[in-house]
Amino acid sequence: MPSKVFQTQLLVIPSIDIKDEKLVRIVQGIPKVASGIYPDDPVEMAKIWRAENAKCLHVVDFDGAWYGSNKNLHIIEKLIDAVVIPVQVGGGLRTIEKIRTVLSLGASRVVLGTLAVTNPEIVKQALDEFGPDKIIISMDIIKNAVIIKGRKETSALNPISLGLNLKEIGVQRLIVTDVERNGLMLGPNIELLKLIGEKTGLKITASGGMSGYKDLISLLELTSIGVDSVIIGRALYENQFPCQELWRIAECGTLVKEG
């Protein structure tokens, strides 16, 4: 059987997760001390990913998400200043003032989660003030329920109903994370991504479970329904990809599936 060639693009976005001003790794939504393969300084890590030709970075402030703390904002500002690529930032952005603050630091986009469930009128205000290109909604999902407040509470909403509600107020992009796969390298939840993409018609950044090259192939098969990017954490930190080859393949937009 001939190889199948996809002529399309999938943006690969390294994740930088911060707690107590340090780089951490995430397993099922819980931050743990970094493995020691890479520095625990988030700013230095951002420089490494930029040197590996990353085109965008995804930063999560866990102290902000869990405690509403601002302790990591100065680190995030240094990180943004240290690279010349877009940096999207999330974690505890639950007021319009906090959204304004993070964007004023130079973030290319803010990632909102809890607000989309508890206070969608603030999401609408942010969309009106900054435009849909600056606002991403992160859906953390466990067993078809959206979880909030630093992945500590389960909401009554399922991802489809929430996605459709958000689309009505002007949201254009979701980050979809299957929390039970997050950091375990079990592969992305293809069926969940497919369902949300088909039902909402929104652009989707996949997150959670990525283990290697074959998972990129599986995501490329979803580009026709809006999956155009993927956030990767542990698999990159543990060198599951030859990094320069990964960026080169993603950049030229050609991936080959054997079989």
Backbone bond lengths (Angstrom), bond angles and torsions (degrees), N, CA, C in turn:
res aa  C-N    CA-C-N  psi(-1)  N-CA   C-N-CA  omega(-1)  CA-C   N-CA-C  phi
1 M - - - 1.467 - - 1.535 108.63 -
2 P 1.331 119.13 131.09 1.460 119.81 -177.99 1.510 111.90 -68.95
3 S 1.338 114.38 157.56 1.450 119.41 177.30 1.515 110.09 -67.80
4 K 1.309 115.23 150.04 1.461 121.85 178.15 1.523 108.42 -100.44
5 V 1.315 117.38 125.71 1.465 121.31 -176.85 1.517 109.38 -112.41
6 F 1.345 115.76 127.99 1.451 121.65 177.20 1.526 108.50 -101.47
7 Q 1.328 117.26 119.90 1.451 121.04 174.57 1.532 107.51 -98.99
8 T 1.312 115.55 82.95 1.458 120.46 -178.10 1.515 108.43 -157.99
9 Q 1.323 116.22 177.50 1.455 119.81 -177.09 1.511 110.90 -123.30
10 L 1.310 114.95 144.14 1.447 122.88 175.80 1.522 106.78 -136.31
11 L 1.315 116.75 113.53 1.462 120.86 -178.54 1.521 109.66 -76.52
12 V 1.331 116.48 124.83 1.458 122.62 178.59 1.525 108.34 -97.82
13 I 1.335 116.64 122.86 1.460 122.32 -174.54 1.527 109.83 -118.75
14 P 1.327 118.63 109.52 1.465 119.53 175.57 1.533 111.17 -66.22
15 S 1.330 115.21 144.25 1.458 121.52 179.33 1.521 110.08 -100.48
16 I 1.329 115.66 136.38 1.456 122.14 173.87 1.524 107.12 -122.12
17 D 1.320 116.26 111.44 1.459 122.40 -176.32 1.529 108.99 -105.51
18 I 1.333 116.19 130.09 1.458 121.11 -171.59 1.523 110.72 -121.69
19 K 1.334 115.18 130.83 1.459 121.93 171.04 1.521 108.46 -142.02
20 D 1.331 116.35 133.66 1.464 121.36 -178.04 1.522 111.63 53.25
21 E 1.338 115.22 39.48 1.473 123.87 176.33 1.524 113.15 69.25
22 K 1.325 117.64 9.70 1.458 121.93 -177.50 1.521 110.99 -119.06
23 L 1.323 115.03 155.39 1.454 121.22 172.82 1.524 109.31 -72.33
24 V 1.347 116.69 132.18 1.456 121.25 175.76 1.520 108.87 -128.77
25 R 1.317 116.72 165.78 1.461 121.25 172.62 1.521 107.91 -109.00
26 I 1.324 116.49 154.58 1.453 121.49 -173.09 1.520 110.10 -115.44
27 V 1.321 115.95 127.64 1.462 121.94 175.29 1.526 107.46 -125.19
28 Q 1.342 116.03 113.95 1.464 122.92 -177.89 1.533 111.76 50.83
29 G 1.332 114.81 41.85 1.455 120.33 175.39 1.508 114.92 85.02
30 I 1.335 118.81 -2.02 1.457 121.80 -177.62 1.526 109.80 -106.12
31 P 1.349 118.05 122.64 1.465 119.62 178.86 1.522 112.03 -72.46
32 K 1.324 115.95 136.08 1.454 121.94 177.56 1.523 108.59 -129.36
33 V 1.329 116.05 159.21 1.456 120.38 -179.81 1.519 109.66 -59.64
34 A 1.341 116.18 138.25 1.460 120.86 -179.34 1.524 110.27 -61.18
35 S 1.329 115.32 155.45 1.460 121.57 -169.88 1.511 114.68 -72.56
36 G 1.319 118.37 -17.46 1.455 120.72 -177.01 1.507 113.17 99.93
37 I 1.353 116.97 -9.14 1.461 119.85 177.11 1.531 109.67 -67.22
38 Y 1.320 115.61 -35.30 1.449 121.91 -178.81 1.527 109.62 -120.41
39 P 1.342 117.73 163.17 1.467 119.94 178.22 1.519 111.24 -64.73
40 D 1.352 116.29 154.32 1.456 118.69 177.99 1.525 111.97 -88.86
41 D 1.315 116.54 4.86 1.462 122.17 177.86 1.527 108.78 -87.73
42 P 1.332 118.72 114.43 1.466 120.63 -178.57 1.523 113.66 -59.78
43 V 1.325 116.84 -32.81 1.470 119.93 -179.30 1.523 110.20 -67.34
44 E 1.328 116.45 -44.27 1.459 119.97 177.78 1.521 111.06 -64.16
45 M 1.346 116.34 -36.20 1.457 119.82 178.80 1.521 110.76 -65.28
46 A 1.315 116.28 -39.54 1.467 120.00 177.51 1.519 110.73 -60.90
47 K 1.309 116.98 -40.14 1.471 120.86 178.90 1.531 110.85 -64.92
48 I 1.333 116.06 -37.96 1.466 119.95 178.47 1.521 110.54 -63.11
49 W 1.328 116.91 -47.55 1.463 119.06 -179.59 1.518 111.49 -65.17
50 R 1.316 116.32 -35.69 1.468 118.24 176.40 1.526 110.16 -64.97
51 A 1.337 116.91 -40.60 1.467 120.11 177.78 1.520 111.27 -63.04
52 E 1.333 116.54 -28.08 1.466 121.14 176.72 1.523 111.87 -83.25
53 N 1.350 115.80 8.11 1.467 122.22 173.39 1.524 113.67 78.45
54 A 1.334 117.27 24.30 1.467 119.77 172.57 1.519 109.20 -61.47
55 K 1.328 115.93 144.90 1.465 121.32 -178.30 1.527 112.92 -103.07
56 C 1.338 116.78 -8.39 1.454 121.51 -178.73 1.528 107.03 -163.60
57 L 1.337 117.07 151.64 1.459 121.66 176.69 1.526 109.52 -126.27
58 H 1.342 114.73 147.44 1.460 121.93 177.96 1.519 107.91 -115.15
59 V 1.333 116.99 117.77 1.464 122.32 -175.75 1.524 109.28 -114.29
60 V 1.340 116.26 130.32 1.457 121.59 177.26 1.528 109.06 -120.13
61 D 1.324 115.81 126.55 1.458 123.29 178.03 1.529 108.14 -97.09
62 F 1.324 117.56 101.24 1.463 120.36 -176.38 1.518 112.85 -74.34
63 D 1.322 118.13 -29.05 1.463 119.32 175.36 1.525 110.07 -68.17
64 G 1.322 116.96 -35.24 1.451 120.41 174.82 1.516 111.26 -66.53
65 A 1.337 116.52 -44.48 1.458 121.13 -177.67 1.523 112.06 -65.89
66 W 1.328 117.47 -39.53 1.462 120.82 -174.22 1.525 113.29 -87.81
67 Y 1.348 115.68 -38.16 1.462 118.38 -170.67 1.530 113.73 -123.24
68 G 1.324 117.66 -0.95 1.454 120.01 -175.78 1.515 112.82 69.61
69 S 1.318 116.68 20.17 1.461 122.09 -175.74 1.527 111.91 -76.68
70 N 1.343 115.63 150.87 1.463 121.97 173.70 1.529 111.95 -105.06
71 K 1.326 117.65 11.19 1.465 121.43 -170.41 1.522 113.65 -62.92
72 N 1.329 117.47 -23.73 1.462 119.77 -177.41 1.526 113.74 -97.85
73 L 1.323 117.88 -1.00 1.469 119.30 -174.64 1.524 112.20 -62.43
74 H 1.330 117.18 -36.46 1.472 118.06 -179.95 1.527 111.06 -68.65
75 I 1.329 117.22 -31.86 1.464 120.94 175.89 1.530 109.83 -68.50
76 I 1.322 115.82 -43.15 1.463 120.17 179.53 1.528 110.64 -62.71
77 E 1.323 116.94 -39.91 1.466 120.23 177.83 1.527 110.79 -62.77
78 K 1.334 117.25 -44.14 1.468 120.59 177.81 1.527 111.00 -62.08
79 L 1.319 115.40 -40.47 1.473 120.35 179.56 1.526 110.29 -61.62
80 I 1.314 116.76 -47.53 1.470 120.57 -179.83 1.521 110.48 -60.79
81 D 1.327 116.18 -42.14 1.469 120.69 -179.26 1.529 112.53 -68.51
82 A 1.340 116.81 -22.58 1.470 120.93 -173.66 1.516 113.10 -82.57
83 V 1.337 117.99 -14.62 1.462 120.88 -177.58 1.523 109.76 -126.97
84 V 1.324 115.44 160.28 1.472 119.83 -177.25 1.525 110.93 -110.85
85 I 1.322 115.52 24.08 1.463 120.95 179.73 1.532 108.99 -117.30
86 P 1.325 117.80 160.74 1.461 119.87 178.80 1.530 112.10 -62.05
87 V 1.322 115.02 140.72 1.463 122.14 176.77 1.528 108.00 -125.94
88 Q 1.314 116.76 119.00 1.462 120.91 176.03 1.517 108.25 -98.85
89 V 1.342 116.41 139.17 1.460 121.53 -169.59 1.524 110.28 -129.15
90 G 1.320 116.11 134.15 1.450 122.08 175.58 1.512 111.26 -140.05
91 G 1.319 115.14 169.94 1.459 121.00 177.79 1.511 111.98 119.43
92 G 1.333 117.19 96.52 1.454 120.91 174.88 1.511 115.98 78.02
93 L 1.322 117.90 19.21 1.466 120.81 179.92 1.532 107.69 -87.55
94 R 1.311 115.90 88.50 1.468 121.11 -170.82 1.523 113.50 -120.57
95 T 1.324 116.96 9.45 1.463 121.39 173.69 1.525 107.74 -137.00
96 I 1.325 116.23 156.93 1.458 119.38 178.07 1.524 110.19 -65.24
97 E 1.342 117.21 -30.61 1.467 120.38 179.03 1.525 110.90 -66.08
98 K 1.333 117.17 -41.18 1.472 120.00 179.59 1.527 110.33 -67.79
99 I 1.315 116.77 -37.32 1.466 120.51 176.53 1.521 109.96 -61.93
100 R 1.319 116.70 -45.73 1.472 120.51 178.75 1.525 111.00 -61.04
101 T 1.338 115.65 -41.10 1.462 119.47 -178.78 1.518 111.54 -61.50
102 V 1.323 117.17 -47.76 1.471 120.45 -177.12 1.529 110.69 -66.26
103 L 1.318 117.41 -39.97 1.467 119.13 176.86 1.535 110.67 -65.86
104 S 1.322 116.96 -33.83 1.466 119.68 178.96 1.525 112.30 -68.38
105 L 1.345 116.52 -21.50 1.466 120.49 176.18 1.519 112.17 -74.41
106 G 1.328 116.38 -12.60 1.457 120.37 179.46 1.508 114.69 111.33
107 A 1.340 117.52 4.88 1.465 119.64 177.06 1.519 109.97 -59.99
108 S 1.326 116.11 138.96 1.465 119.93 179.83 1.515 111.51 -75.07
109 R 1.337 116.16 -33.28 1.458 122.28 179.32 1.521 108.87 -150.64
110 V 1.322 116.02 152.56 1.460 119.80 172.95 1.521 108.80 -107.09
111 V 1.325 114.82 147.85 1.460 121.99 -179.36 1.524 107.53 -111.54
112 L 1.323 116.20 117.44 1.456 122.05 -177.74 1.522 109.61 -110.16
113 G 1.326 116.38 140.96 1.452 120.04 179.44 1.506 112.34 -127.65
114 T 1.328 116.61 -73.07 1.459 122.26 -177.34 1.518 112.19 -55.77
115 L 1.322 117.03 -41.87 1.467 121.43 -178.67 1.522 112.61 -55.04
116 A 1.318 116.06 -35.87 1.469 119.93 -177.15 1.521 111.45 -62.37
117 V 1.337 116.10 -25.64 1.466 121.11 179.63 1.526 111.26 -95.64
118 T 1.341 116.50 -46.65 1.456 120.33 -171.02 1.517 114.21 -89.14
119 N 1.327 117.33 -24.52 1.463 119.76 -173.12 1.525 110.95 -152.28
120 P 1.333 117.92 61.92 1.463 119.63 -175.93 1.527 113.85 -62.23
121 E 1.349 117.40 -19.82 1.462 118.58 177.41 1.531 111.71 -65.51
122 I 1.335 117.29 -29.99 1.466 119.21 174.79 1.526 110.01 -71.87
123 V 1.318 117.08 -36.47 1.472 119.60 174.08 1.520 109.88 -59.06
124 K 1.327 117.30 -44.21 1.461 121.51 178.31 1.519 110.81 -62.55
125 Q 1.332 117.51 -40.46 1.461 121.08 177.54 1.530 110.77 -61.77
126 A 1.334 116.14 -42.64 1.466 120.28 178.99 1.516 111.44 -65.45
127 L 1.329 116.45 -39.77 1.465 120.25 176.98 1.528 110.86 -61.91
128 D 1.320 116.32 -43.32 1.462 120.35 -179.70 1.522 111.65 -67.20
129 E 1.339 116.17 -37.11 1.465 120.23 -175.67 1.521 112.78 -78.96
130 F 1.326 116.74 -39.51 1.467 120.17 -171.76 1.524 113.93 -113.10
131 G 1.319 117.70 -17.83 1.459 121.18 -178.73 1.509 112.03 93.67
132 P 1.334 117.57 153.28 1.472 121.50 -176.10 1.523 114.05 -65.47
133 D 1.323 118.15 -21.75 1.468 119.60 178.84 1.521 112.23 -69.61
134 K 1.333 117.31 -17.00 1.463 121.51 -177.96 1.525 113.40 -97.81
135 I 1.334 116.69 -5.93 1.457 120.68 -172.41 1.527 110.71 -123.22
136 I 1.338 116.34 123.60 1.463 122.51 174.49 1.526 107.44 -120.44
137 I 1.312 116.30 142.02 1.464 120.41 174.35 1.522 109.56 -105.18
138 S 1.324 114.74 126.94 1.460 120.86 177.79 1.519 109.37 -97.20
139 M 1.326 115.91 124.27 1.463 122.00 175.30 1.525 108.93 -107.33
140 D 1.326 115.92 109.79 1.457 121.39 172.21 1.520 107.13 -94.50
141 I 1.331 117.10 125.42 1.455 121.05 -167.93 1.530 110.85 -127.54
142 I 1.319 114.79 133.03 1.468 121.98 171.01 1.523 107.74 -129.64
143 K 1.323 116.47 119.53 1.467 122.27 177.77 1.535 112.11 48.89
144 N 1.325 114.97 49.63 1.468 123.74 174.47 1.529 113.64 68.31
145 A 1.316 117.76 16.46 1.461 121.30 173.62 1.525 109.06 -117.30
146 V 1.330 116.81 139.91 1.462 122.15 177.42 1.520 108.52 -81.92
147 I 1.331 116.71 127.89 1.457 120.25 179.11 1.525 109.56 -107.87
148 I 1.329 115.56 152.28 1.462 121.05 -169.85 1.524 110.92 -137.83
149 K 1.351 114.25 -179.77 1.467 123.36 175.26 1.525 111.37 55.70
150 G 1.334 113.98 59.31 1.456 119.10 179.16 1.505 112.83 68.56
151 R 1.334 116.19 29.72 1.469 122.56 179.95 1.521 112.03 63.84
152 K 1.348 115.92 32.29 1.462 120.55 -179.18 1.523 113.25 -107.87
153 E 1.346 117.49 -16.36 1.459 120.31 -177.73 1.525 110.11 -129.77
154 T 1.321 115.27 146.32 1.465 121.67 177.15 1.516 109.19 -99.57
155 S 1.324 116.45 127.66 1.458 120.11 178.00 1.520 110.02 -86.99
156 A 1.331 115.67 173.75 1.461 120.67 178.34 1.524 112.08 -89.41
157 L 1.335 117.07 2.61 1.457 121.28 -174.28 1.515 111.85 -97.67
158 N 1.327 116.20 144.30 1.460 120.18 169.51 1.531 108.58 -96.29
159 P 1.321 118.34 160.58 1.466 120.36 -173.14 1.524 114.58 -63.87
160 I 1.326 118.42 -30.65 1.461 119.82 -178.56 1.527 110.52 -69.65
161 S 1.334 116.68 -49.42 1.461 119.18 -179.10 1.522 110.82 -63.20
162 L 1.322 117.31 -40.94 1.462 119.84 178.63 1.523 110.40 -65.09
163 G 1.324 117.18 -43.80 1.463 120.48 179.74 1.516 112.48 -59.85
164 L 1.319 116.96 -42.81 1.462 120.37 179.59 1.525 111.27 -67.01
165 N 1.333 117.21 -38.77 1.457 120.41 176.33 1.521 111.42 -62.16
166 L 1.313 116.19 -41.94 1.460 120.81 -179.60 1.524 111.61 -68.51
167 K 1.308 116.25 -37.50 1.463 119.85 177.84 1.525 110.45 -59.60
168 E 1.320 116.74 -37.77 1.459 121.33 -179.06 1.533 112.33 -63.13
169 I 1.333 117.71 -30.75 1.466 119.33 -178.83 1.525 112.52 -93.93
170 G 1.341 117.43 0.77 1.458 119.78 173.04 1.504 117.54 113.45
171 V 1.338 117.67 1.68 1.466 119.95 176.41 1.525 109.56 -65.80
172 Q 1.342 115.89 140.34 1.459 120.52 -178.19 1.526 113.40 -117.02
173 R 1.342 117.28 -19.27 1.472 119.04 -175.10 1.518 111.44 -138.66
174 L 1.346 114.56 140.06 1.454 123.24 174.27 1.528 110.29 -118.32
175 I 1.317 116.00 145.52 1.462 121.66 161.96 1.524 105.77 -101.77
176 V 1.321 116.95 122.11 1.469 121.51 -176.06 1.528 108.73 -111.27
177 T 1.337 115.53 118.47 1.460 121.85 -178.64 1.517 110.83 -123.10
178 D 1.318 116.31 122.80 1.460 121.52 168.88 1.528 106.00 -85.28
179 V 1.328 116.39 102.35 1.465 121.15 -171.77 1.522 111.53 -62.04
180 E 1.318 117.78 -32.73 1.462 120.04 -178.20 1.535 112.47 -68.06
181 R 1.328 116.84 -15.88 1.463 120.57 176.44 1.525 112.36 -101.74
182 N 1.321 116.07 -11.38 1.462 122.39 -172.57 1.528 111.67 -60.17
183 G 1.325 116.21 118.92 1.450 121.21 176.98 1.511 115.64 81.61
184 L 1.328 117.78 -0.25 1.466 120.65 -177.66 1.525 113.26 -101.08
185 M 1.327 116.85 -6.99 1.468 122.48 178.48 1.527 112.14 55.02
186 L 1.330 115.41 45.17 1.464 121.25 178.15 1.520 112.42 -94.99
187 G 1.309 116.94 1.25 1.459 121.71 -174.71 1.519 110.37 95.57
188 P 1.328 117.55 152.43 1.464 120.56 179.48 1.522 111.14 -70.71
189 N 1.324 115.44 157.82 1.468 121.01 177.06 1.529 108.04 -84.13
190 I 1.306 115.73 88.26 1.460 121.75 -174.05 1.523 111.45 -62.07
191 E 1.314 117.08 -42.25 1.460 120.17 -177.72 1.519 111.53 -64.51
192 L 1.320 117.27 -39.50 1.463 121.05 177.61 1.528 110.60 -64.51
193 L 1.318 117.07 -46.81 1.463 121.08 179.21 1.523 111.06 -61.21
194 K 1.311 115.63 -42.95 1.462 120.54 -179.87 1.520 110.95 -63.32
195 L 1.325 116.75 -44.82 1.461 121.27 -179.35 1.529 111.30 -61.14
196 I 1.330 116.64 -48.22 1.464 119.77 -177.90 1.523 110.85 -67.10
197 G 1.326 117.05 -40.20 1.456 120.26 178.18 1.512 112.68 -61.94
198 E 1.314 115.85 -45.50 1.469 120.23 -177.91 1.528 112.15 -69.33
199 K 1.326 116.98 -40.13 1.465 120.44 -174.14 1.529 113.33 -79.47
200 T 1.340 116.99 -31.27 1.475 118.59 -175.33 1.522 113.35 -100.64
201 G 1.332 117.82 -28.29 1.456 120.27 -176.17 1.515 114.07 71.77
202 L 1.336 117.62 12.48 1.460 121.67 179.68 1.533 110.69 -88.13
203 K 1.330 115.94 158.21 1.455 120.36 171.70 1.522 108.34 -71.14
204 I 1.336 115.30 144.43 1.467 119.19 -174.38 1.527 110.71 -131.39
205 T 1.329 113.86 133.65 1.459 122.06 167.29 1.523 106.75 -104.38
206 A 1.318 116.58 119.11 1.465 121.02 -179.50 1.522 110.03 -78.33
207 S 1.336 115.59 148.32 1.461 120.31 179.36 1.518 109.07 -153.44
208 G 1.335 115.52 141.91 1.453 120.15 174.76 1.515 114.16 100.50
209 G 1.339 115.89 120.51 1.455 121.33 171.51 1.508 116.70 94.00
210 M 1.319 118.46 -5.31 1.467 119.66 -176.63 1.529 110.84 -60.31
211 S 1.335 114.93 133.26 1.465 119.60 -176.94 1.519 114.03 -122.85
212 G 1.322 118.00 -17.41 1.457 118.65 -178.02 1.518 112.19 168.80
213 Y 1.318 113.87 -165.52 1.459 122.74 -172.75 1.521 113.10 -58.02
214 K 1.330 117.41 -40.79 1.466 120.15 -177.22 1.529 111.79 -62.82
215 D 1.335 116.45 -30.25 1.458 119.18 177.93 1.527 111.36 -69.53
216 L 1.327 116.84 -32.18 1.468 119.13 174.81 1.526 110.31 -63.95
217 I 1.313 116.05 -39.62 1.459 120.36 178.24 1.525 110.56 -60.64
218 S 1.335 116.33 -44.52 1.457 119.44 -178.57 1.520 111.48 -64.13
219 L 1.330 117.05 -34.20 1.462 120.07 178.43 1.521 111.68 -72.54
220 L 1.322 117.04 -33.41 1.467 119.44 179.27 1.524 111.52 -61.01
221 E 1.314 116.23 -27.55 1.457 119.37 178.25 1.531 112.32 -71.34
222 L 1.348 116.83 -8.57 1.457 121.72 179.44 1.535 112.85 -104.95
223 T 1.321 117.52 3.91 1.462 118.48 -176.96 1.521 112.31 -63.88
224 S 1.321 117.69 -27.05 1.466 120.50 -179.16 1.519 112.23 -68.95
225 I 1.344 117.46 -17.70 1.456 119.87 178.33 1.527 111.75 -110.84
226 G 1.336 116.43 19.40 1.457 119.16 169.66 1.502 117.90 106.58
227 V 1.340 118.43 -4.54 1.467 120.03 177.44 1.525 107.91 -80.88
228 D 1.326 116.99 107.17 1.464 120.03 -173.48 1.524 113.98 -122.61
229 S 1.342 117.27 2.79 1.463 120.31 -177.70 1.522 109.54 -159.05
230 V 1.333 115.21 163.73 1.458 120.02 -178.01 1.521 109.28 -147.19
231 I 1.324 115.67 134.54 1.462 121.93 173.73 1.519 108.04 -94.21
232 I 1.336 116.34 129.36 1.465 120.94 -178.03 1.520 109.17 -126.27
233 G 1.318 116.23 132.76 1.452 121.76 178.32 1.511 111.94 -115.07
234 R 1.329 116.42 -91.35 1.460 121.57 -171.01 1.528 113.70 -54.64
235 A 1.327 117.16 -41.57 1.466 119.26 -176.46 1.525 111.77 -60.68
236 L 1.327 116.94 -34.64 1.461 119.74 176.44 1.525 111.26 -74.68
237 Y 1.330 116.02 -43.00 1.463 119.50 -178.09 1.522 111.98 -64.93
238 E 1.317 116.87 -29.20 1.457 120.54 -179.83 1.526 112.18 -99.20
239 N 1.336 115.87 17.77 1.467 121.86 171.15 1.522 113.50 59.21
240 Q 1.323 116.69 42.25 1.455 120.36 176.01 1.528 112.03 -78.53
241 F 1.327 116.18 -10.34 1.462 122.23 174.88 1.525 108.41 -120.88
242 P 1.346 118.80 145.62 1.462 119.70 162.17 1.527 106.23 -73.22
243 C 1.328 117.41 103.74 1.470 120.37 -162.97 1.523 114.15 -55.92
244 Q 1.310 117.94 -48.25 1.463 117.80 -176.35 1.518 111.02 -63.82
245 E 1.330 116.99 -36.85 1.455 119.46 176.44 1.530 110.65 -64.09
246 L 1.326 116.04 -40.57 1.458 120.08 178.73 1.518 111.34 -58.05
247 W 1.338 116.34 -51.02 1.464 118.91 -178.05 1.530 110.23 -64.11
248 R 1.341 116.79 -39.43 1.461 120.09 -177.90 1.526 110.72 -63.05
249 I 1.325 116.26 -43.32 1.463 120.40 179.63 1.529 110.62 -64.92
250 A 1.328 116.11 -46.23 1.459 119.43 -179.28 1.522 111.23 -64.24
251 E 1.337 116.33 -35.77 1.456 120.65 -177.65 1.530 111.56 -67.98
252 C 1.332 117.19 -43.09 1.457 119.12 -177.47 1.526 111.01 -80.55
253 G 1.350 115.70 -17.60 1.454 119.08 173.69 1.514 114.83 79.83
254 T 1.332 118.22 21.01 1.452 120.72 179.05 1.509 110.22 -122.03
255 L 1.317 117.31 118.54 1.452 122.12 175.71 1.526 108.25 -125.16
256 V 1.303 116.18 142.45 1.461 120.87 -177.10 1.517 109.62 -113.54
257 K 1.305 116.13 128.65 1.464 123.05 176.16 1.517 108.71 -104.47
258 E 1.309 115.87 121.05 1.459 118.98 -178.85 1.518 110.49 -77.77
259 G 1.343 115.86 151.50 1.454 119.55 173.73 1.476 113.54 117.40
